[in-house]
Amino acid sequence: MSETAARTGDLVLAIDVGLTNCKAVLFDLDGQIVSRMAVPYETSRPTRDRVEQDPGAWWEAAIVAVRCVIAQKTRRSRRVLAIGVTAHMHALACVNAKLRPLGPALILGDRRATGEAEEITTEVGEDVVYRTTGTVMDPSMPAAKIRWLWRNEPERWSETAWFLGCKDFLRARLTGEVATEPVDACATSLYDLGRAGWSETIAEAARAPLYTLPPIRRPESMAGGLLPAAAAQLGLPNGTPVIIGAGDDIEVLGNGLLDAGQSLEHLGTTGSILAVAASATPDPTRALELYPHTIDGLWVIGGSMTAAGAALDWAARSLGYRSVKEAAGCLTAWPTAAHAPVFLPNLEGSRSPRREPFERGAWLGMRPDTSRADLMLAAFEGVAQGIQAILARTEELVGATGPITVSAGESADPGWLQVRADVYGRPLAVLETSEPTALGLLTLATAALGVDESPAAAVRRIVRVAKLVEPRPAGTRARRLEVVAALGLALRDTWQVLAGAE
């Protein structure tokens, strides 16, 4: 970083839209958080298979969050040099030529396009879909959702000028420029990994005209300047530069992952393991997804469970705790005794390491003396076991290099960190930052601004580890992992019956 940049005290604004709230984070150029704010917004579930959000709610939450963090600046002389946007992936927002939403966005948990996903797979071929896109065709993917709209809402489909993800919709509102980048493009199941562009074959099967898919650009490139109307709403100067940004898997940069074999744990509403791979090697079992790293020549492979933090929230509420934080008091009893219940956390289906869209959650093995704390402890363990299953499959493909990085946000309870280290059987490197996804945006922005020569150089300068959490001897935990895996398979027919009952 130049001495001039280091002296200015200038800032970068990161807008990070999660599945439940929109965060705005102001960073200085060294990665220290100056101010932040999270503003929640609603999710609608009009039927069991539909999960929707209002794109206008994303924008309104972003306005409130940004105005709050700007107001919190302690030194009014500090300038916002650039803005970056990231957001949850797999959402589909239909907008017209004026970038106005044409109805609610279909987000990650939406399953209405199950039949369309199967039709695309049949038309194109399962092997072709996976080799082309790095993933199977799932109802959550925008490709399947577009075909559903074509069939079921032809008027909205025909009026759509652009099919956009959450991050790309927000950035278009900021700048008036429509674009995407490889990470979010991959999340549509319309991106050809080999050609590094849209797949004509899959787009045709999805009924997604190529002219409705945004141009693909580099994540660290500039998208344009802040429009006057947007600037007035956000309380920022006209023309403030806005970078392209990336989907929320940009956290690979915020976690410092630059070498093959390095991996991270993401624990929020969902739970994921992402690992760096040196080559584009698909998973033969198709349990994991593959997509480009933001650093040229590297790839990311990993998988997610649909309900991780969401499963803990549900368990805590159901057991009468006021919050997951209060419920974490049960972790003083860890490690779990061999007779304790087990918990299956897949409340909304399983995505990885096996795809079972109708799988459901359960507590199993309860006894007359099983307590509320026992059940909650089983829930914590069950979520960790779900993520460990993804980790095990990932490491079979890419190996393991060093500790698994984790963020220090809501998951930073020492007992919860120890449970995960023990279940994973791997050290956890707890990051200094509590906002790794937003920090990943900062590394793109400092490269775009010339503060760092590249995103990789920014990562090496900015990302820091606060502490290591070492795993303890396994004891009975390995056997409990085997039990949970066996239960998931043994109950497969049960899930189908329960889904039919819905």
C-alpha positions in Angstrom: 0.0 0.0 0.0 1.3 3.5 -0.8 2.2 5.9 2.0 -0.3 8.4 0.6 -3.1 5.9 0.8 -2.0 4.8 4.3 -2.1 8.4 5.5 -5.5 9.4 4.1 -7.7 7.4 6.4 -10.0 6.7 3.5 -12.7 4.0 3.5 -14.4 1.3 1.5 -18.1 0.5 1.9 -19.1 -3.1 1.6 -22.8 -4.0 1.2 -23.5 -7.6 2.1 -27.0 -8.9 1.6 -27.7 -12.2 3.4 -30.7 -14.4 3.5 -32.2 -12.5 6.5 -30.6 -9.0 6.6 -28.6 -6.5 4.7 -25.3 -5.4 6.3 -23.3 -2.3 5.5 -19.7 -2.4 6.7 -17.2 0.5 6.5 -13.6 -0.6 6.4 -10.4 1.4 6.5 -7.8 0.3 3.9 -6.1 -2.0 6.4 -9.3 -4.1 7.0 -10.3 -2.6 10.3 -14.1 -2.1 10.7 -15.0 1.5 11.2 -18.8 1.0 11.5 -21.4 -1.5 10.5 -25.1 -2.0 10.6 -27.5 -4.9 9.8 -31.1 -4.3 8.7 -33.4 -7.2 8.5 -36.0 -7.8 5.8 -38.8 -10.3 5.4 -39.0 -13.6 3.6 -42.3 -14.8 2.3 -43.4 -18.5 2.1 -46.7 -18.4 0.3 -46.7 -22.2 -0.1 -44.6 -25.0 1.2 -42.4 -25.1 -1.9 -42.1 -21.3 -2.5 -39.6 -19.0 -0.8 -39.6 -15.4 -2.0 -38.2 -12.0 -1.2 -39.0 -8.5 -2.5 -36.1 -7.0 -4.4 -37.4 -3.6 -3.3 -36.8 -4.8 0.3 -33.2 -5.5 -0.4 -32.8 -1.9 -1.7 -34.7 -0.3 1.2 -32.6 -2.3 3.7 -29.4 -1.3 2.0 -30.4 2.4 2.1 -31.1 2.2 5.9 -27.9 0.3 6.6 -25.6 2.5 4.5 -27.0 5.7 5.9 -26.5 4.4 9.5 -22.9 3.4 8.9 -22.1 6.7 7.2 -23.7 8.6 10.2 -21.5 6.5 12.6 -18.2 7.7 11.1 -16.2 9.4 13.9 -14.2 11.5 11.5 -16.3 13.4 8.9 -13.2 14.0 6.8 -12.9 10.3 5.9 -14.0 9.6 2.3 -15.6 6.5 0.9 -13.3 5.7 -2.0 -15.4 2.8 -3.4 -18.4 0.6 -2.9 -18.6 -3.1 -3.3 -21.7 -5.4 -3.2 -22.1 -9.1 -2.4 -25.2 -11.1 -1.7 -26.7 -14.5 -1.2 -26.6 -16.6 -4.4 -29.2 -18.6 -6.4 -31.8 -15.9 -6.2 -33.7 -14.9 -9.4 -35.0 -11.4 -9.8 -36.8 -10.5 -13.0 -36.5 -6.8 -13.9 -37.6 -4.7 -16.9 -35.5 -2.4 -19.0 -35.8 0.3 -16.4 -34.4 -2.2 -13.8 -37.7 -2.3 -12.0 -38.6 -5.7 -10.4 -41.4 -7.7 -12.0 -42.6 -9.4 -8.9 -40.9 -11.2 -6.0 -37.5 -12.9 -6.3 -37.3 -16.6 -6.1 -34.5 -17.3 -3.5 -32.3 -20.3 -2.5 -34.9 -22.4 -0.6 -37.6 -22.1 -3.4 -38.4 -25.6 -4.7 -41.3 -24.9 -7.1 -39.1 -25.8 -10.1 -38.5 -29.4 -9.2 -40.1 -30.7 -12.4 -38.3 -28.1 -14.6 -34.9 -29.1 -13.1 -35.6 -32.7 -14.1 -36.7 -31.6 -17.6 -33.6 -29.6 -18.2 -31.5 -32.6 -17.0 -33.3 -35.0 -19.3 -33.0 -32.7 -22.3 -29.4 -31.8 -21.9 -28.1 -34.9 -20.1 -27.0 -35.3 -16.5 -23.4 -35.7 -17.4 -23.4 -32.7 -19.7 -25.0 -30.5 -17.1 -22.5 -31.4 -14.4 -19.4 -31.2 -16.7 -20.6 -27.9 -18.0 -21.7 -26.1 -14.9 -19.9 -27.9 -12.0 -23.2 -28.8 -10.3 -26.3 -30.8 -10.8 -29.5 -29.1 -12.0 -31.4 -28.3 -8.8 -34.7 -26.6 -8.3 -33.0 -23.8 -6.4 -31.0 -22.9 -9.5 -32.1 -19.9 -11.5 -31.9 -22.0 -14.7 -34.8 -24.2 -13.4 -36.7 -21.2 -12.0 -36.6 -19.4 -15.4 -38.1 -22.4 -17.1 -40.8 -22.5 -14.4 -41.6 -18.8 -15.1 -41.7 -19.5 -18.9 -44.3 -22.2 -18.3 -46.3 -20.8 -15.4 -45.9 -17.0 -15.6 -45.4 -16.3 -19.3 -46.3 -12.6 -19.0 -43.6 -12.0 -16.4 -41.1 -14.1 -18.4 -41.8 -12.2 -21.6 -41.5 -8.8 -19.9 -38.2 -9.5 -18.3 -35.3 -7.6 -19.8 -32.7 -9.0 -17.4 -32.6 -12.1 -15.1 -30.4 -11.0 -12.2 -29.1 -12.3 -8.9 -29.5 -10.3 -5.7 -26.1 -8.7 -5.8 -26.4 -7.8 -9.5 -29.8 -6.2 -9.0 -28.5 -4.0 -6.2 -25.4 -2.9 -8.1 -27.5 -2.1 -11.1 -29.7 0.2 -8.9 -26.5 1.9 -7.7 -24.9 2.4 -11.1 -27.5 1.8 -13.8 -25.1 -0.8 -15.3 -26.0 -4.4 -15.7 -23.3 -7.0 -15.2 -22.3 -10.1 -13.3 -19.1 -12.1 -12.6 -18.1 -15.8 -12.7 -19.0 -16.6 -9.1 -22.7 -15.5 -9.3 -22.8 -16.7 -13.0 -21.9 -20.2 -11.8 -24.7 -20.0 -9.2 -27.3 -19.9 -12.0 -26.4 -23.3 -13.5 -26.2 -21.4 -16.8 -22.4 -20.8 -16.9 -20.0 -23.0 -18.9 -16.9 -23.5 -16.8 -14.8 -24.5 -19.8 -15.8 -21.6 -22.0 -16.0 -19.1 -19.2 -19.3 -17.8 -20.5 -23.0 -18.5 -20.8 -23.9 -22.0 -22.0 -26.1 -21.7 -25.1 -27.2 -25.3 -24.7 -28.4 -25.0 -21.1 -29.8 -21.5 -21.6 -31.9 -22.8 -24.4 -33.2 -25.7 -22.3 -33.9 -23.3 -19.4 -35.8 -20.9 -21.8 -33.4 -18.2 -20.8 -32.7 -16.0 -23.9 -29.0 -15.1 -23.9 -29.9 -11.4 -24.3 -31.5 -11.5 -20.8 -28.3 -12.8 -19.1 -26.0 -10.0 -17.9 -22.5 -9.5 -19.4 -19.8 -11.3 -17.3 -16.9 -9.2 -16.0 -14.0 -9.5 -13.6 -15.0 -9.1 -9.9 -12.4 -6.5 -9.2 -13.3 -4.3 -12.2 -15.2 -1.0 -11.9 -18.9 -1.2 -12.7 -19.4 2.6 -12.9 -20.1 5.5 -10.6 -23.0 6.0 -8.1 -26.0 7.5 -9.9 -27.3 10.8 -8.5 -30.6 9.4 -7.3 -28.9 6.5 -5.6 -26.3 8.8 -4.1 -29.0 11.0 -2.6 -30.8 8.0 -1.1 -27.6 6.6 0.4 -26.1 9.9 1.6 -22.9 9.5 -0.6 -21.3 11.7 -3.3 -22.4 11.3 -6.9 -20.1 9.2 -9.0 -18.5 7.2 -6.1 -16.9 4.2 -7.8 -18.7 0.9 -7.5 -16.8 -2.4 -8.2 -18.4 -5.4 -9.8 -18.0 -7.5 -6.6 -19.0 -11.2 -6.4 -21.5 -13.6 -4.9 -21.1 -14.3 -1.2 -18.6 -17.1 -1.8 -16.2 -14.1 -2.1 -15.5 -15.0 1.5 -12.8 -17.3 0.1 -10.7 -14.1 -0.2 -11.9 -12.7 3.2 -10.7 -16.0 4.7 -7.3 -15.8 3.1 -7.7 -18.9 0.8 -5.1 -18.6 -1.9 -3.5 -22.1 -2.0 -4.8 -25.5 -3.0 -6.1 -27.5 -0.1 -7.0 -24.6 2.1 -10.6 -24.6 3.3 -13.1 -22.5 5.1 -16.2 -23.1 7.1 -19.2 -20.8 6.5 -21.8 -20.9 9.3 -24.8 -18.7 8.9 -28.4 -19.5 8.0 -26.8 -22.3 5.9 -23.5 -24.1 6.5 -20.8 -24.7 4.0 -17.3 -26.0 3.5 -15.3 -24.4 0.6 -11.9 -25.5 -0.4 -9.3 -24.3 -3.0 -8.4 -26.6 -5.8 -5.5 -26.3 -8.3 -7.6 -27.6 -11.2 -11.1 -27.8 -12.4 -11.7 -31.3 -11.1 -15.5 -32.2 -10.8 -16.7 -34.5 -8.0 -17.4 -37.9 -9.5 -20.2 -38.4 -7.0 -21.7 -34.9 -7.9 -22.1 -34.2 -4.2 -20.0 -31.0 -4.4 -20.1 -27.9 -6.6 -17.2 -26.5 -8.6 -16.7 -22.9 -9.7 -13.8 -20.5 -10.4 -11.9 -18.8 -7.7 -11.7 -15.0 -8.1 -7.9 -15.6 -8.5 -7.1 -16.8 -12.0 -5.9 -20.4 -12.2 -7.6 -21.5 -9.0 -10.9 -23.2 -8.4 -13.3 -23.6 -5.5 -15.0 -26.8 -4.6 -17.4 -27.3 -1.8 -20.9 -28.0 -0.6 -23.6 -26.6 1.7 -26.3 -27.8 4.1 -29.5 -25.8 3.8 -30.2 -25.4 7.5 -27.2 -24.9 9.9 -27.8 -21.7 11.9 -31.4 -22.0 10.8 -31.6 -25.4 12.4 -30.1 -24.1 15.7 -32.6 -21.2 15.7 -35.4 -23.6 15.2 -34.2 -26.0 17.9 -33.6 -23.1 20.4 -37.1 -21.7 19.8 -38.8 -25.1 20.0 -37.1 -25.9 23.3 -38.1 -22.6 24.9 -34.7 -20.7 24.8 -34.8 -17.0 24.1 -31.9 -17.3 21.7 -29.2 -19.5 20.4 -26.8 -17.6 22.6 -28.7 -18.5 25.7 -29.1 -22.1 24.5 -25.3 -22.3 24.1 -25.1 -22.7 27.9 -25.7 -26.4 27.2 -22.2 -26.6 25.6 -20.6 -26.8 29.1 -21.7 -30.5 29.0 -19.6 -31.2 25.9 -18.3 -33.8 25.0 -21.6 -35.6 24.6 -22.0 -38.9 26.3 -22.4 -42.0 24.1 -26.1 -42.4 25.2 -27.1 -38.8 24.3 -29.7 -38.2 21.4 -28.6 -37.4 17.9 -30.0 -34.7 15.8 -30.6 -34.6 12.0 -30.6 -30.9 11.0 -31.8 -31.1 7.4 -35.2 -29.3 8.0 -35.5 -28.2 4.3 -33.7 -31.0 2.5 -30.1 -32.1 2.0 -27.8 -30.6 -0.6 -24.5 -32.1 0.3 -22.8 -34.6 0.6 -26.0 -36.3 -0.7 -28.9 -34.7 -2.5 -32.2 -35.5 -0.8 -34.6 -32.6 -1.4 -37.3 -34.0 0.9 -35.1 -35.0 3.8 -36.3 -33.6 7.2 -34.9 -33.1 10.6 -35.3 -35.3 13.7 -34.1 -36.1 17.2 -33.4 -39.8 17.7 -32.4 -41.8 20.7 -34.3 -40.0 23.4 -34.7 -41.6 26.9 -37.0 -40.8 29.9 -34.2 -38.8 31.5 -33.4 -36.8 28.3 -33.4 -33.1 29.2 -33.9 -29.9 27.2 -30.2 -29.2 27.5 -29.5 -32.7 26.1 -31.6 -32.0 23.1 -30.0 -28.6 22.4 -26.5 -30.1 22.8 -27.5 -32.7 20.2 -28.6 -30.0 17.9 -25.2 -28.2 18.1 -23.5 -31.5 17.5 -25.8 -32.4 14.6 -25.1 -29.2 12.8 -21.4 -29.8 13.2 -21.8 -33.4 12.0 -23.6 -32.1 8.9 -20.8 -29.8 8.0 -18.2 -32.5 8.8 -19.7 -34.8 6.3 -19.2 -32.1 3.6 -15.6 -31.5 4.8 -14.8 -35.2 4.6 -16.0 -35.4 1.0 -14.1 -32.2 0.1 -10.9 -33.4 1.6 -11.1 -36.7 -0.3 -10.8 -34.6 -3.5 -8.4 -31.8 -2.7 -6.6 -33.0 0.5 -6.1 -30.8 3.5 -3.7 -28.0 4.1 -3.5 -26.3 7.4 -6.4 -25.3 9.7 -10.0 -24.6 8.6 -10.7 -20.9 8.7 -13.8 -19.6 10.5 -15.2 -16.2 11.2 -15.6 -14.7 14.6 -19.3 -13.6 14.4 -22.2 -15.3 16.1 -20.4 -18.6 15.9 -17.5 -17.4 18.1 -18.8 -18.8 21.4 -15.7 -20.7 22.7 -17.7 -23.8 23.5 -19.3 -23.9 20.0 -15.9 -23.5 18.4 -14.6 -26.4 20.4 -17.5 -28.6 19.4 -16.8 -28.0 15.8 -13.0 -28.5 16.1 -13.7 -31.8 17.9 -16.3 -33.0 15.4 -14.2 -32.0 12.4 -11.0 -33.4 13.9 -9.2 -30.4 12.5 -7.8 -27.1 14.0 -9.9 -24.0 13.5 -8.2 -20.7 12.6 -10.5 -18.0 14.0 -10.2 -14.9 11.8 -9.6 -11.5 13.4 -12.6 -10.1 11.4 -16.2 -10.9 12.1 -17.1 -10.0 8.5 -15.1 -12.2 6.1 -17.5 -11.9 3.2 -17.4 -8.1 3.3 -13.7 -8.2 3.8 -13.4 -10.2 0.6 -15.0 -7.2 -1.1 -12.4 -4.9 0.4 -9.6 -7.0 -1.2 -11.3 -6.5 -4.6 -11.8 -2.8 -4.0 -8.2 -2.1 -2.9 -6.9 -3.9 -6.0 -9.3 -1.9 -8.2 -8.2 1.4 -6.6 -4.5 0.5 -7.0 -3.9 0.4 -3.3 -2.8 -3.2 -3.8 -1.4 -4.7 -7.0 -3.9 -7.5 -7.0 -6.6 -9.1 -4.9 -4.1 -11.8 -3.8 -1.7 -9.1 -2.6 -4.6 -7.5 -0.7 -5.5 -10.8 0.9 -1.9 -11.3 2.2 -1.8 -7.8 3.6 -5.3 -7.6 5.1 -6.4 -11.1 6.3 -5.3 -12.0 9.8 -5.9 -15.0 12.2 -6.7 -14.2 15.8 -6.3 -17.7 17.4 -6.3 -21.4 16.8 -8.7 -23.9 18.4 -7.2 -27.4 18.5 -9.4 -30.6 18.3 -9.3 -33.0 21.3 -9.2 -36.8 21.1 -12.2 -38.3 19.3 -13.5 -40.7 22.0 -17.0 -41.9 20.9 -17.5 -39.1 18.4 -16.3 -41.1 15.4 -18.9 -43.8 16.1 -21.6 -41.2 16.5 -20.7 -39.7 13.1 -21.2 -43.2 11.6 -24.6 -43.5 13.3 -25.8 -40.2 11.9 -24.6 -41.1 8.4 -26.3 -44.5 8.5 -29.6 -42.9 9.8 -29.7 -40.5 6.9 -29.6 -43.3 4.4 -31.9 -45.7 6.3 -34.6 -43.1 6.6 -34.6 -42.1 2.9 -38.0 -43.8 2.2 -39.4 -42.1 5.2 -38.6 -38.7 3.9 -40.4 -39.5 0.7 -43.5 -40.6 2.5 -43.5 -37.4 4.6 -43.0 -35.3 1.6 -45.9 -37.0 -0.1 -48.0 -36.2 3.0 -47.3 -32.5 2.5 
